[in-house]
Amino acid sequence: MATVVMEQIGRLFINVQQLRQIPQLLESAFPTLPCTVKLSDVPWVFRERHIHTGYRQPDLSWRYYFLTLFQRHNETLNVWTHLLAALIILVKWQEISETVDFLRDPHAQPLFIVLLAAFTYLSFSALAHLLSAKSELSYYTFYFLDYVGVAVYQYGSALAHYYYAIEKELHTTVQGFFLPAAAFLAWLTCFGCCYGKYASPELPKLVLKLFQVVPSALAYCLDISPVVHRIYSCYQEGCSDPMVTYHFYHVLFFLISAYFFCCPHPESLFPGKCDFIGQGHQIFHVFVVVCTLVQIEALRTDFTVRRPLYERLHGDLAHDAVALFIFTACCSALTAFYVRQRVRASLHEKEEAGTSAFAFSHPVMSVLCVNHFHCWSIRFESWKKEKAASDLLLVCFFFFV
């Protein structure tokens, strides 16, 4: 008996020794990350107004930026708010798929698209805030990807509102142009945001905001019109539809989030005090997540309750709407890729300019580089003209398409 007890005590002692090694194992798995730096220690492209500290150092390994998911920096909350929301969307997707046949029911396809679009914009946004600090090219690349997600979600929301939330009176008025206009405005939002980000060094802050906000505002006004019309009609007729309340809060939460997106509050009132928590963009993230979750809950119920109405209104529209969704996503992705190529060329030209400047500062190399610098100046002026022409052609091409 004593031998058995001693064996048990020995095993317990071994287990305790193993438990003591857990912190060391965790430390080896998550090594100490470099400290965050101040505003003055990062290039201008990474700097945010009124945010003085909490920036991550650029030009480190990709592993470092993935591990900063668990580090305290000025993008941590922006990453986690949308990452957790994307996981919630996946859970809701699984829950809805248990009662809805997305493959065989064509009327369920708009619901599938809005779920896919919501997951896309949330996950792309989380990636942008997590990985954009790697380099200037990464910064533009991941935020352009974020804008593709925004465009996809705009069209997905427009389709779901048009399909499930619209009333018969408004459907008669807008059925000929609603979805094509929603697709065009979704692409225009992607283009405006990408081009505004690309040209931001040359544009005033107001013009930059116009590039980003005006297309989004136009798209939202169209996308939300079926919901607003339904809310208005309900209150005019004194109806008791509980989903109207959901749609009302969906609109309210979005408007609040839009305010915090456009206005850098409260960090503009307390510069340097909201570097890690309390930024307007973080508040924007929270409200837009709540808005999305309320929206999906309302559309999920509308899908079940209003089926006789939308089956009669839309007929075989679902397949065409899905094709237009794919087309919009492809156009937005190609636009983002094109503008990224322009950014890459611009950064390459800047690197060449830096190399030339270094050569001029060297007494031996300065004479040899005069002709090279003259040729580079001519190429740069030519490139600027080609850039303006190609940008104009891009806009015209997609407009006529």
N, C-alpha and C positions, 0 to 999 in steps of 0.2 A: 504493500500500500504506500509506504513511504517513497519507494522508487517511482511509482506512478505520479505521485504528487511532485516530486523533484523534476520529472520529465516535463510535466505541465508548466512548472515554474520556468524551466529552461526555455521552453517554446515561447512563453510569454515574454521573457527577457529578449529573445531574438526578435520578436515582433516589435517590441519597444525600440530596439536598436534600428530596425528598418524604418519605423515611423520617424525617428530622428533624422534619417537621411532624406526624408521627403523635401524639406526646404532646400537642401543642396541640389536635389534633382530638379526642382522647379527653377532654381537659380541658373543651373546649366542649360535648361530648356529655354528660359527667358533671360538672356544675359542682360546686364545693365546697359541701358540705352543711353546714347549721348543726350546731354541736357538740351532743353529748348533754348532759343536765343532771342535777342531783342529785335525790334523793328529794323534798326540800323544795320543788322548783321545779315540780312537777306536781300536779294535783288528786289527791285521795285515791283516786279510783277507779282510777287507773293504778298506784298504789303496790303493790309486792310486799314481803312480809315478808323481812327480812334482805338485801334488794337495795338498796344505797345510791346507786349511780350507774348511768349508761348509759341513762337514760330519754330518749326523743325528745320534742321540744317539741310540744305540741298546737296545733291550729288553724292549721296550715300547709297548703300546697297538696297535692292528691292526688299530684302528680308527685313531690314530696319523699318521701312515704311509700313509693311504689314504688321510688324510687332508694335508699332505705335498705336494700334487699335487698343492696346492696354496701357498706353502712356497718357499722362495728363498734358495736353497741349490745347491750343486755341481752336482746334477742329474736332476734338474728341466728341463733344456732344452732338455736333453736326453729323458725324459718322454714325453714332449709336442710335440717334432718333430714327434715322431712315433705315438702318440695318435691322433694328428690332421691328419696325413697321413692315419691312419686307418679309420677315419671318412670320408675322401675324397674318399677312396676306396669304402666304403659303398654307397656313393652318386653315384659314377660311376657305381657300380653294379646295383643300382636301375635304373639308366638311360639306361644302356645297356639292362636290362631285359625287357624294354618296347618294344624293337624291336627284341629281340632274345629269342627264345623258348628253354631254357636250358633243359627242361624236355623231349620234344619230338624230338629235333634235336640232334642226336648223335654227329654230327660234332661240336656242340657248347660246348660239355662237357669239352674239353681241355681249352677253354676260361673260363668256370666256375671254373675249378680247379686252374688256375693261379690267378684268382681273390680271391678265397678262400685262396690260399697259401699266397698271398700278405697280405691279412687281418690278417691271422694267425701270420705271422712272425712280423708284425708291432705291433699287440696287445700284443703278448707274450713279445716282447722287451720292450714295455712300462711298462708292469707289472713287469718285472725283474728290471728295473731301479727304479721303484716306491717302491717295497716291499722288495727288497733284503736286506735292512739294518736292518730288524727285528731281525735276529739272524744269526749265522753261518750256521745253517741248512737251513734257509730261503734263505740265499745267494746262496748256492749251488742249492737248489731246483728250484728257479725261473730262475737262469741262465741255468740250464739244460733244463728247459722248453723253454727258449729262443733258445737253440741249436736245440731242436726238431722243432721249427718254422723255423729256418734256413734250416734244412734238407728238410722240407716240401716244402719250397719255391724253393729250388734248383731243386727238381724233378718237381715241377709245371712249373717252367720256362723252364726246359729242354723239357718237354712234349709240351708246347705251341710253342717253337721255332721249334721243330722237326715237329710239325703238320702243322703250318701255315707259317713259314718263310723259310723252307728248299727248295732248288732247286732240280730238278729231278736228276741231275748228282750225287750230294752228297747222296741223298736218296738211290740210287742204291747201293752205297758203304757201308752205315752204317745201313741199315734197320734191319739187323740181330742182332745187338748187342747194338744199341744206347740206347734204353730205359732201358734194364736190367743194363747196365753199369752206366747209370745216377742214377738209383735207388740205386745201390751198393755204388757209390761214395757219394750220399746224406747221406746214413746211416753212411758211414765211416767218413764223416764230423762231424756228431752228436757224434759218438763215440770218435773221436779224441779230439773234444772240451770238452766233458764231462770228459774224462779221464785226459786230460791235466789240466783242472781246479781242479780235484780231487787230482792229484799227484803234484800239483804246489809247495808245500813246499819242496818236495824232488828233483824237477827238476830245472836245470838252466833256466834262462829266454829264452835263445836261443832255447833250447829243447821244452820248453812250447810253444813258437811261432810256432815251426815246427809242433807240434801236432795240433795246431789250423789252421795254414795257409796252409800247404801243401795239406791236403785233400780238403780244400775249393778251392784251386787253381786248382787242378786236375779236380774237379767237374766243375768249371767254364769254364775251357778250353774245356771240352766236351760239356757242356750245350750251350755255346755261338757259337760253331763251325758252326751250320747252318746259323746263322746271319752273322758271319764273312765271310763265303763262299759266301753268297748272296751279301754282300757289295763289296767284291773283284770282283765277276763276273760282277756286275753292272758297276763298274768303268772300268773294262777291255773292256766291250762291249759298253760303253758310253750311258747307259740307263738313263732315266729321271724319275725313280720311286721315288715319293716323300717320300715313307715310308722308303726307304734306308737311307735317311737323318735322320729320326727319330731313326732308328736302330743304325746309326753311333753315334749319341749323347747318346743313351742308353749305348753303350759300353764305350764311353769316360767318362761319368759321373761315371760309375762303377769303372773304373780304377783309377779315382781321389779319389773316396771314399776308395778304397782299399789301396791307399798310406797313407791316414790319419788314417786308421785302424792299419796299420803296424807300422807307425812312429808317436810317440807322439809329434807332432808339432802343434801349437807353444809353448805348455806349457813347453817343454824341454828347449826351448831357454829363456823362461821367467818364471822360477819356482815361484809358488805362485801368479802369476799375472793373471792366467786364471782359477781361481778356480770356478767361477760362469759362465763365458761366454768366449768363444774363445778356448775351449779345442779341441784337434784333434778329439776326439770321437764325439763331437757335430758336427763338420764339416763333419765327416764321415756320421753321421745320415742325415744331410741335403742333401748331394749328393746322398746317396743311396735312399732316398725318391724321389728325382727328377728323378733318374734313373728308379725307379719302375713305376712312373707315365708316363714317356715317353714310357717305354716298353709296358705298357698296352694300351696306345693310338695306338701304332704301330700295336700291335697284334689285336686290335679291328678292325682296318682298313683292315689288312690282312685277317681276318676272312670273311669280306664282299667281298673284291675285288678278292682274290685268291681262291675262293671256287671251281671253276671247276678244278683247279690244285690239291688241296689237297684231293678232293673227289676221283679223279682218282688214286692218289698215295696211300692213306691209307685204303680205303674201310671200313671194319668193325673194324679197329684197336682201335677205341675210347673206347669200353667197356673193352678190355684187359688193356688199358693204365690206366683207372680209377681203375681197380682192383689192378694194380701194385702200384698206388698212395696210396691206402688204406693200402696195405701190407708194403710199405716203411714207412708210418706214424706210423703204429703199431710197426714195428721193432725199429724205432727211439725212440718211447715213452717207450717201454720196456727196451731198453738200458739205457735211462736216468733214469728210475725207478731203474734199477739194480745198477747203479753207485751211485745213491742217497742212496740206502741201504748200500753200502759200506761206504759212507761218514757218515751216521748215526752211523754205528758200530764204525767207527774210532773216532767220537766225543764222543761216549759213553765210549770208552776205555780211552780217554783223561780225561774225567770227573773222572773216577775211579782212574786214576793216580794222579789227583789233590787231591782226597780224601785221598789216601794213603800218599801223601806227607804231608798233614795236620796232619795226625795221627802220622807220624814219628816226626814231630816237637813238639808234645805234650809229655812231659816226662813220663806220666802215660801210654799213649797208645803205645809208641814206641816199648816196648818189646812185646806187644800182637800182633803187626802188622808185625813182621818179617816174620813169616810163610805165612801170607796173601800176603805180597809183593812178596815173592819168588814164590808163586803159580801164582800170577798175571803176573810176568815176563815170566814164562813158557807159560802161556796162550797167552800173547802178541806175543812172538816169533812164537808160533804155528799159531796164527791168521795171522801174516805177510806172512808165507809160504802158508797158505790156500788162502790168498788174491791174491798172485802172481799166484798160480795155477788156481784159478777160473777166473782171468782176462785173462789168456792165453786160457783157455777153451772157454771163451766167444768169443774171437776173432776168434778162429778156427771154432766154431760152426756157426757163422754168415758168415764167409768166405765160408764154404762149402755149406751153404744154398744158 
